[in-house]
Amino acid sequence: QVQLVESGGGLVQPGGSLRLTCVTSGNIFSIRDMGWYRQAPGKQRESVAIISPGGVTNYADSVKGRFTISRDNAKDTVSLQMNSLKPEDTAVYYCKAITWSRRDYWGQGTQVTVSS
């Protein structure tokens, strides 16, 4: 079992920044990839950014150049630095862990609202 707890969401003005953090616990050695996903009202959940154990990253086109995912294996955390935020970034952001046995674990989500 893997547990994930996100933090760092909130209300920010367009053009502002937020940093999301996901703390993992439990069977952390089973974790392969870590990722951030988001779900806006009335829309499907979508991938935002993924990072491999070796640090290889993959981003959605809509966030490239603005968001940065990072992983601290010593602290068992994964973070998402979000800059130049836009109203369309408003969503609930979820942390996801994918194990080597291809099992998925999700956090409870954190709300990000971009509005003036």
Secondary structure, 3 states (H helix, E strand, C coil): CEEEEEECCEEECCCCCEEEEEEEEECHHHEEEEEEEEECCCCCCEEEEEECCCCCEEECCCCCCCEEEEEECCCCEEEEEECCCCHHHCEEEEEEEEECCCCEEECCCEEEEECC
